[in-house]
Amino acid sequence: MPIIASTASNWGDDPWAQGSWSLIGRHGSPDDRTALGTPIGGRLRIAGEATHPARAGMTHGAYETGIAAADWAWTAGHRDVIVVGAGMAGLAAAQQLRAHGAEVRVLEARDRVGGRTTGVEVGGFVFDLGANWLQQYDDNVLGRLADKLELRVVPTEFESLDLDLEDELRSRLAAAETHSSITDVLDAWPGGVSKHLRRVVDTAITIDSGASLDWMSARYGFEPGVGEGDRWIVGSYQRLVDHLADGVAVSLSSPVRDIRADADGVVINGELRADAAIVTVPLGPLRDITFTPALPAPHQAALAHLGAGRVEKIILRSDTRFWPDPAPYFRIYGPEEGSISEWLDATEADGTPTLVGLFAGPWLERLWSGPDIAARIVDTCYPSGDQGVPHVASTT
Protein backbone atom coordinates (compact mmCIF):
# COMPACT_ATOMS: atom_id res chain seq x y z
CA MET A 1 0.00 0.00 0.00
CA PRO A 2 1.22 3.57 -0.73
CA ILE A 3 1.93 4.62 2.89
CA ILE A 4 4.22 7.65 2.93
CA ALA A 5 4.28 8.16 6.73
CA SER A 6 2.80 6.56 9.81
CA THR A 7 3.07 6.37 13.56
CA ALA A 8 1.34 4.37 16.28
CA SER A 9 0.75 4.81 19.99
CA ASN A 10 1.65 2.27 22.63
CA TRP A 11 -0.13 3.42 25.77
CA GLY A 12 -0.42 -0.11 27.11
CA ASP A 13 3.35 -0.49 27.40
CA ASP A 14 4.08 3.13 28.30
CA PRO A 15 5.41 3.09 31.90
CA TRP A 16 4.03 6.57 32.58
CA ALA A 17 0.53 5.72 31.33
CA GLN A 18 0.01 1.94 31.71
CA GLY A 19 -3.25 2.20 29.82
CA SER A 20 -5.42 4.69 28.02
CA TRP A 21 -7.85 6.18 30.57
CA SER A 22 -9.50 5.22 33.84
CA LEU A 23 -12.44 2.84 34.19
CA ILE A 24 -14.59 1.46 37.01
CA GLY A 25 -14.31 -2.23 37.86
CA ARG A 26 -17.13 -4.52 38.96
CA HIS A 27 -16.56 -3.79 42.66
CA GLY A 28 -16.37 -0.04 42.20
CA SER A 29 -18.58 3.01 41.70
CA PRO A 30 -18.18 6.74 40.98
CA ASP A 31 -17.77 7.16 44.74
CA ASP A 32 -14.30 5.67 44.31
CA ARG A 33 -13.35 8.53 42.01
CA THR A 34 -14.47 11.04 44.62
CA ALA A 35 -12.64 9.15 47.37
CA LEU A 36 -9.40 9.08 45.38
CA GLY A 37 -9.52 12.85 44.94
CA THR A 38 -10.21 13.62 48.61
CA PRO A 39 -7.36 15.58 50.28
CA ILE A 40 -5.02 13.49 52.41
CA GLY A 41 -3.93 14.83 55.79
CA GLY A 42 -3.98 18.46 54.73
CA ARG A 43 -0.75 18.22 52.70
CA LEU A 44 -1.50 15.93 49.79
CA ARG A 45 -4.14 15.62 47.12
CA ILE A 46 -4.52 13.32 44.09
CA ALA A 47 -6.02 14.84 40.93
CA GLY A 48 -6.51 13.83 37.31
CA GLU A 49 -9.26 12.40 35.13
CA ALA A 50 -9.55 9.29 37.33
CA THR A 51 -10.77 11.47 40.22
CA HIS A 52 -13.59 13.22 38.34
CA PRO A 53 -16.96 11.55 39.10
CA ALA A 54 -18.68 12.93 35.99
CA ARG A 55 -15.96 13.66 33.39
CA ALA A 56 -13.59 10.75 33.85
CA GLY A 57 -11.47 9.72 30.88
CA MET A 58 -11.66 13.20 29.36
CA THR A 59 -9.12 16.01 29.21
CA HIS A 60 -11.48 18.67 30.54
CA GLY A 61 -12.27 16.40 33.47
CA ALA A 62 -8.55 16.21 34.23
CA TYR A 63 -8.24 19.98 33.84
CA GLU A 64 -11.12 20.67 36.22
CA THR A 65 -9.65 18.45 38.94
CA GLY A 66 -6.31 20.24 38.59
CA ILE A 67 -8.00 23.59 39.13
CA ALA A 68 -9.91 22.24 42.15
CA ALA A 69 -6.73 20.82 43.70
CA ALA A 70 -4.87 24.11 43.23
CA ASP A 71 -7.69 26.06 44.88
CA TRP A 72 -7.67 23.57 47.78
CA ALA A 73 -3.91 24.02 48.29
CA TRP A 74 -4.11 27.81 48.23
CA THR A 75 -7.13 27.95 50.54
CA ALA A 76 -5.32 25.63 52.97
CA GLY A 77 -2.52 28.20 53.20
CA HIS A 78 0.09 26.37 51.14
CA ARG A 79 2.34 28.79 49.29
CA ASP A 80 5.01 26.37 48.04
CA VAL A 81 3.52 23.43 46.14
CA ILE A 82 5.00 20.61 44.09
CA VAL A 83 2.85 19.22 41.30
CA VAL A 84 3.63 15.69 40.15
CA GLY A 85 2.85 15.20 36.48
CA ALA A 86 2.64 17.69 33.59
CA GLY A 87 -0.47 16.42 31.88
CA MET A 88 -3.70 18.40 31.65
CA ALA A 89 -4.42 18.17 35.39
CA GLY A 90 -0.88 19.04 36.41
CA LEU A 91 -0.57 22.01 34.05
CA ALA A 92 -3.99 23.30 35.12
CA ALA A 93 -3.00 23.06 38.78
CA ALA A 94 0.31 24.80 38.15
CA GLN A 95 -1.23 27.68 36.22
CA GLN A 96 -3.95 28.15 38.83
CA LEU A 97 -1.39 28.19 41.65
CA ARG A 98 0.70 30.73 39.74
CA ALA A 99 -2.40 32.88 39.30
CA HIS A 100 -2.97 32.76 43.07
CA GLY A 101 0.64 33.81 43.67
CA ALA A 102 2.05 30.52 44.97
CA GLU A 103 5.48 29.13 44.19
CA VAL A 104 4.99 25.96 42.16
CA ARG A 105 7.33 23.33 40.74
CA VAL A 106 6.19 20.58 38.38
CA LEU A 107 7.97 17.23 38.21
CA GLU A 108 7.38 15.27 35.00
CA ALA A 109 8.69 11.75 34.35
CA ARG A 110 8.63 12.11 30.58
CA ASP A 111 10.93 14.22 28.44
CA ARG A 112 7.93 16.33 27.38
CA VAL A 113 4.81 17.91 28.82
CA GLY A 114 1.26 16.90 27.96
CA GLY A 115 0.92 13.43 29.50
CA ARG A 116 -1.58 11.41 27.51
CA THR A 117 -1.97 14.30 25.08
CA THR A 118 0.88 14.36 22.60
CA GLY A 119 1.12 15.92 19.18
CA VAL A 120 3.48 14.22 16.73
CA GLU A 121 4.56 15.20 13.25
CA VAL A 122 3.51 12.62 10.66
CA GLY A 123 4.33 13.31 7.03
CA GLY A 124 4.54 17.07 7.51
CA PHE A 125 1.44 17.58 9.68
CA VAL A 126 0.89 17.33 13.44
CA PHE A 127 -1.61 14.75 14.71
CA ASP A 128 -2.54 13.52 18.19
CA LEU A 129 -1.35 10.12 19.33
CA GLY A 130 -3.29 10.49 22.56
CA ALA A 131 -6.34 12.61 23.33
CA ASN A 132 -7.71 13.98 20.06
CA TRP A 133 -11.26 15.09 20.75
CA LEU A 134 -12.85 17.83 22.83
CA GLN A 135 -15.86 16.05 24.27
CA GLN A 136 -19.04 17.67 25.59
CA TYR A 137 -17.89 20.66 23.58
CA ASP A 138 -20.63 23.08 24.59
CA ASP A 139 -19.82 22.49 28.27
CA ASN A 140 -16.07 22.04 27.95
CA VAL A 141 -13.72 24.57 29.55
CA LEU A 142 -10.96 23.51 27.16
CA GLY A 143 -13.39 24.06 24.32
CA ARG A 144 -13.62 27.70 25.39
CA LEU A 145 -9.83 27.87 25.46
CA ALA A 146 -9.73 26.35 21.97
CA ASP A 147 -12.16 29.06 20.85
CA LYS A 148 -9.91 31.73 22.36
CA LEU A 149 -6.86 30.30 20.62
CA GLU A 150 -8.86 30.07 17.38
CA LEU A 151 -8.17 26.38 16.94
CA ARG A 152 -9.93 24.64 14.11
CA VAL A 153 -12.30 21.97 15.40
CA VAL A 154 -14.51 19.60 13.41
CA PRO A 155 -17.69 18.00 14.82
CA THR A 156 -17.60 14.20 14.65
CA GLU A 157 -20.11 11.58 15.63
CA PHE A 158 -19.77 7.82 15.38
CA GLU A 159 -23.39 6.78 15.20
CA SER A 160 -24.75 3.82 17.10
CA LEU A 161 -24.83 0.51 15.23
CA ASP A 162 -28.32 -0.10 16.62
CA LEU A 163 -29.68 2.61 18.88
CA ASP A 164 -32.66 0.57 20.15
CA LEU A 165 -30.48 -2.38 21.11
CA GLU A 166 -27.90 -0.07 22.65
CA ASP A 167 -30.64 1.53 24.76
CA GLU A 168 -31.75 -1.93 25.92
CA LEU A 169 -28.14 -2.79 26.73
CA ARG A 170 -27.77 0.38 28.80
CA SER A 171 -31.00 -0.37 30.67
CA ARG A 172 -29.98 -3.92 31.52
CA LEU A 173 -26.54 -2.78 32.67
CA ALA A 174 -28.00 -0.04 34.85
CA ALA A 175 -30.36 -2.54 36.48
CA ALA A 176 -27.65 -5.11 37.17
CA GLU A 177 -26.89 -6.29 40.67
CA THR A 178 -24.11 -4.64 42.61
CA HIS A 179 -20.68 -6.02 41.71
CA SER A 180 -21.96 -7.52 38.46
CA SER A 181 -19.69 -7.31 35.44
CA ILE A 182 -20.77 -6.56 31.90
CA THR A 183 -20.15 -10.23 31.07
CA ASP A 184 -22.60 -11.24 33.82
CA VAL A 185 -25.32 -9.21 32.12
CA LEU A 186 -24.52 -10.63 28.69
CA ASP A 187 -24.51 -14.19 30.05
CA ALA A 188 -28.08 -13.63 31.28
CA TRP A 189 -29.29 -12.06 28.01
CA PRO A 190 -32.59 -13.62 26.90
CA GLY A 191 -31.95 -15.91 23.96
CA GLY A 192 -28.18 -15.57 24.25
CA VAL A 193 -25.72 -13.10 22.74
CA SER A 194 -26.10 -12.79 18.98
CA LYS A 195 -23.32 -11.64 16.71
CA HIS A 196 -25.19 -8.38 16.22
CA LEU A 197 -25.45 -7.76 19.98
CA ARG A 198 -21.78 -8.57 20.31
CA ARG A 199 -20.98 -5.86 17.79
CA VAL A 200 -23.26 -3.39 19.53
CA VAL A 201 -21.28 -4.06 22.72
CA ASP A 202 -18.03 -3.52 20.85
CA THR A 203 -19.16 -0.24 19.28
CA ALA A 204 -20.70 1.11 22.48
CA ILE A 205 -18.29 -0.20 25.12
CA THR A 206 -15.15 -1.97 23.89
CA ILE A 207 -13.81 0.84 21.69
CA ASP A 208 -14.49 3.36 24.49
CA SER A 209 -12.77 1.27 27.15
CA GLY A 210 -10.39 -1.34 25.78
CA ALA A 211 -10.94 -3.33 28.96
CA SER A 212 -12.12 -6.82 29.81
CA LEU A 213 -15.90 -7.09 30.04
CA ASP A 214 -15.36 -9.60 32.87
CA TRP A 215 -13.70 -6.84 34.91
CA MET A 216 -15.79 -3.78 34.04
CA SER A 217 -18.69 -2.78 36.25
CA ALA A 218 -22.09 -3.38 34.65
CA ARG A 219 -23.65 -0.41 36.42
CA TYR A 220 -20.79 2.05 36.10
CA GLY A 221 -18.54 0.86 33.29
CA PHE A 222 -20.74 2.64 30.75
CA GLU A 223 -19.81 6.14 31.95
CA PRO A 224 -21.40 9.28 30.50
CA GLY A 225 -19.70 11.87 28.36
CA VAL A 226 -17.87 10.10 25.57
CA GLY A 227 -19.52 10.70 22.22
CA GLU A 228 -21.52 13.69 23.44
CA GLY A 229 -20.81 16.68 21.20
CA ASP A 230 -17.29 15.56 20.29
CA ARG A 231 -15.10 17.82 18.18
CA TRP A 232 -11.81 16.77 16.64
CA ILE A 233 -8.92 19.24 16.94
CA VAL A 234 -7.26 19.75 13.56
CA GLY A 235 -3.53 20.05 14.17
CA SER A 236 -3.63 18.38 17.60
CA TYR A 237 -3.94 19.33 21.25
CA GLN A 238 -0.39 20.68 21.17
CA ARG A 239 -1.40 24.35 21.09
CA LEU A 240 -3.58 23.83 24.16
CA VAL A 241 -0.71 22.07 25.94
CA ASP A 242 1.81 24.75 24.96
CA HIS A 243 -0.54 27.46 26.20
CA LEU A 244 -1.04 25.77 29.56
CA ALA A 245 2.68 25.09 29.96
CA ASP A 246 3.69 28.67 29.22
CA GLY A 247 5.57 30.14 32.18
CA VAL A 248 5.37 26.96 34.28
CA ALA A 249 8.61 25.64 35.81
CA VAL A 250 8.68 21.99 34.72
CA SER A 251 11.51 19.59 35.51
CA LEU A 252 11.42 16.95 32.75
CA SER A 253 12.73 13.39 33.07
CA SER A 254 12.04 13.62 36.81
CA PRO A 255 10.01 10.58 37.89
CA VAL A 256 8.63 10.60 41.43
CA ARG A 257 9.11 7.36 43.36
CA ASP A 258 8.54 8.43 46.96
CA ILE A 259 6.29 10.98 48.68
CA ARG A 260 6.56 11.51 52.43
CA ALA A 261 4.10 13.76 54.25
CA ASP A 262 4.45 15.03 57.82
CA ALA A 263 3.24 17.90 59.97
CA ASP A 264 5.68 20.30 58.33
CA GLY A 265 5.01 19.52 54.68
CA VAL A 266 5.94 16.96 52.03
CA VAL A 267 9.26 15.54 50.86
CA ILE A 268 9.56 14.19 47.32
CA ASN A 269 12.15 11.52 46.50
CA GLY A 270 13.82 12.16 49.85
CA GLU A 271 15.12 15.61 48.89
CA LEU A 272 12.57 18.11 47.57
CA ARG A 273 10.47 19.76 50.26
CA ALA A 274 7.31 21.83 49.88
CA ASP A 275 4.23 22.81 51.85
CA ALA A 276 2.04 20.42 49.87
CA ALA A 277 1.94 18.17 46.81
CA ILE A 278 -0.66 17.60 44.12
CA VAL A 279 -0.23 14.24 42.38
CA THR A 280 -1.75 14.04 38.89
CA VAL A 281 -0.24 10.88 37.38
CA PRO A 282 -2.44 8.10 35.88
CA LEU A 283 -3.58 5.14 37.98
CA GLY A 284 -0.79 2.74 37.03
CA PRO A 285 2.13 5.06 37.83
CA LEU A 286 0.25 6.25 40.93
CA ARG A 287 0.33 2.69 42.30
CA ASP A 288 4.10 2.64 41.75
CA ILE A 289 4.70 5.60 44.09
CA THR A 290 5.55 4.83 47.71
CA PHE A 291 3.54 7.02 50.08
CA THR A 292 4.59 7.53 53.69
CA PRO A 293 2.38 7.25 55.60
CA ALA A 294 0.47 4.86 53.38
CA LEU A 295 -2.58 6.17 51.57
CA PRO A 296 -5.74 6.05 53.70
CA ALA A 297 -7.98 3.01 53.37
CA PRO A 298 -10.61 4.77 51.18
CA HIS A 299 -7.91 5.80 48.71
CA GLN A 300 -6.46 2.30 48.63
CA ALA A 301 -9.91 0.83 48.08
CA ALA A 302 -10.51 3.26 45.24
CA LEU A 303 -7.25 2.24 43.58
CA ALA A 304 -8.30 -1.40 43.88
CA HIS A 305 -11.67 -0.70 42.24
CA LEU A 306 -10.42 1.49 39.38
CA GLY A 307 -8.33 0.46 36.41
CA ALA A 308 -7.46 1.30 32.82
CA GLY A 309 -8.05 -0.38 29.49
CA ARG A 310 -5.98 -0.30 26.34
CA VAL A 311 -7.01 1.59 23.22
CA GLU A 312 -4.28 2.31 20.68
CA LYS A 313 -4.11 4.73 17.77
CA ILE A 314 -2.52 4.51 14.31
CA ILE A 315 -2.04 7.41 11.89
CA LEU A 316 -1.57 6.51 8.23
CA ARG A 317 -0.59 9.04 5.56
CA SER A 318 -0.76 7.99 1.92
CA ASP A 319 -0.13 9.40 -1.54
CA THR A 320 -3.48 7.98 -2.66
CA ARG A 321 -6.79 7.31 -0.95
CA PHE A 322 -6.87 3.51 -0.76
CA TRP A 323 -9.75 2.97 1.66
CA PRO A 324 -13.04 2.02 0.03
CA ASP A 325 -15.64 3.57 2.29
CA PRO A 326 -16.86 7.08 1.41
CA ALA A 327 -17.97 8.00 4.93
CA PRO A 328 -15.69 10.22 7.07
CA TYR A 329 -16.13 7.86 10.04
CA PHE A 330 -16.44 4.10 9.87
CA ARG A 331 -15.68 0.89 11.76
CA ILE A 332 -13.88 -2.34 10.96
CA TYR A 333 -14.35 -5.44 13.11
CA GLY A 334 -11.48 -7.85 13.58
CA PRO A 335 -11.53 -11.62 13.17
CA GLU A 336 -11.18 -12.16 16.94
CA GLU A 337 -14.35 -11.71 19.00
CA GLY A 338 -14.34 -8.33 20.67
CA SER A 339 -11.88 -6.71 18.26
CA ILE A 340 -12.93 -3.40 16.76
CA SER A 341 -11.43 -0.33 15.14
CA GLU A 342 -12.94 3.07 14.48
CA TRP A 343 -11.56 5.21 11.67
CA LEU A 344 -11.59 8.92 10.98
CA ASP A 345 -10.78 10.12 7.48
CA ALA A 346 -8.60 13.12 8.37
CA THR A 347 -7.73 14.07 4.80
CA GLU A 348 -9.29 17.49 5.20
CA ALA A 349 -6.60 18.46 7.72
CA ASP A 350 -4.21 19.41 4.94
CA GLY A 351 -5.43 17.65 1.81
CA THR A 352 -3.14 14.63 2.10
CA PRO A 353 -5.02 11.29 2.27
CA THR A 354 -4.92 10.43 5.97
CA LEU A 355 -6.57 7.86 8.23
CA VAL A 356 -6.66 7.94 12.03
CA GLY A 357 -7.63 4.57 13.50
CA LEU A 358 -8.48 3.56 17.07
CA PHE A 359 -8.06 -0.13 17.96
CA ALA A 360 -9.27 -2.20 20.90
CA GLY A 361 -9.74 -5.87 21.67
CA PRO A 362 -7.70 -9.06 21.36
CA TRP A 363 -6.18 -8.28 17.97
CA LEU A 364 -4.07 -5.55 19.57
CA GLU A 365 -1.74 -8.27 20.80
CA ARG A 366 -1.15 -9.38 17.22
CA LEU A 367 -1.19 -6.05 15.40
CA TRP A 368 0.94 -4.16 17.92
CA SER A 369 3.63 -6.81 18.34
CA GLY A 370 7.02 -5.91 16.88
CA PRO A 371 7.94 -3.45 14.12
CA ASP A 372 6.00 -2.58 10.94
CA ILE A 373 2.71 -1.99 12.75
CA ALA A 374 1.40 0.12 9.88
CA ALA A 375 2.04 -2.62 7.32
CA ARG A 376 0.27 -5.23 9.46
CA ILE A 377 -2.74 -2.98 9.97
CA VAL A 378 -3.06 -2.16 6.28
CA ASP A 379 -2.74 -5.83 5.32
CA THR A 380 -5.34 -6.79 7.94
CA CYS A 381 -7.89 -4.04 7.44
CA TYR A 382 -7.44 -3.26 3.74
CA PRO A 383 -6.31 -6.46 2.05
CA SER A 384 -6.29 -6.73 -1.71
CA GLY A 385 -8.79 -9.20 -3.12
CA ASP A 386 -11.98 -10.48 -1.58
CA GLN A 387 -10.81 -13.19 0.80
CA GLY A 388 -10.40 -12.25 4.43
CA VAL A 389 -11.89 -8.78 4.09
CA PRO A 390 -13.19 -7.79 7.56
CA HIS A 391 -16.73 -6.56 8.01
CA VAL A 392 -16.99 -2.81 7.52
CA ALA A 393 -19.78 -0.82 9.15
CA SER A 394 -20.07 2.79 8.03
CA THR A 395 -21.38 5.78 9.94
CA THR A 396 -22.34 9.10 8.47
Stockholm file with secondary structure:
# STOCKHOLM 1.0

chainA/1-396         MPIIASTASNWGDDPWAQGSWSLIGRHGSPDDRTALGTPIGGRLRIAGEATHPARAGMTHGAYETGIAAADWAWTAGHRDVIVVGAGMAGLAAAQQLRAHGAEVRVLEARDRVGGRTTGVEVGGFVFDLGANWLQQYDDNVLGRLADKLELRVVPTEFESLDLDLEDELRSRLAAAETHSSITDVLDAWPGGVSKHLRRVVDTAITIDSGASLDWMSARYGFEPGVGEGDRWIVGSYQRLVDHLADGVAVSLSSPVRDIRADADGVVINGELRADAAIVTVPLGPLRDITFTPALPAPHQAALAHLGAGRVEKIILRSDTRFWPDPAPYFRIYGPEEGSISEWLDATEADGTPTLVGLFAGPWLERLWSGPDIAARIVDTCYPSGDQGVPHVASTT
#=GR chainA/1-396 SS CCEEEEEECCTTTCTTTSSSSEEEBTTCCHHHHHHHTSCBTTTEEECSGGGCSSSTTSHHHHHHHHHHHHHHHHHTTCCEEEEECCSHHHHHHHHHHHHHTCEEEEECSSSSSCTTCCEEEETTEEEESSCCEECSGGGCHHHHHHHHTTCCEEECCCCCSCHHHHHHHHHHHHTSCTTCBHHHHHHTCTTCCCHHHHHHHHHHTGGGTCSCTTTBBTTTSSCSCTTSSCEEETTCTHHHHHHHHTTCCEESSCCCCEEEEETTEEEETTTEEESEEEECCCHHHHHHSEEESCCCHHHHHHHHHEEECCCEEEEEEESSCCCCCCSSEEEEECSSTTCEEEEEECGGGTSSCEEEEEEESTHHHHHTSSSCHHHHHHHHHSCSSSTTCCCEEEEC
#=GC SS_cons         CCEEEEEECCTTTCTTTSSSSEEEBTTCCHHHHHHHTSCBTTTEEECSGGGCSSSTTSHHHHHHHHHHHHHHHHHTTCCEEEEECCSHHHHHHHHHHHHHTCEEEEECSSSSSCTTCCEEEETTEEEESSCCEECSGGGCHHHHHHHHTTCCEEECCCCCSCHHHHHHHHHHHHTSCTTCBHHHHHHTCTTCCCHHHHHHHHHHTGGGTCSCTTTBBTTTSSCSCTTSSCEEETTCTHHHHHHHHTTCCEESSCCCCEEEEETTEEEETTTEEESEEEECCCHHHHHHSEEESCCCHHHHHHHHHEEECCCEEEEEEESSCCCCCCSSEEEEECSSTTCEEEEEECGGGTSSCEEEEEEESTHHHHHTSSSCHHHHHHHHHSCSSSTTCCCEEEEC
//
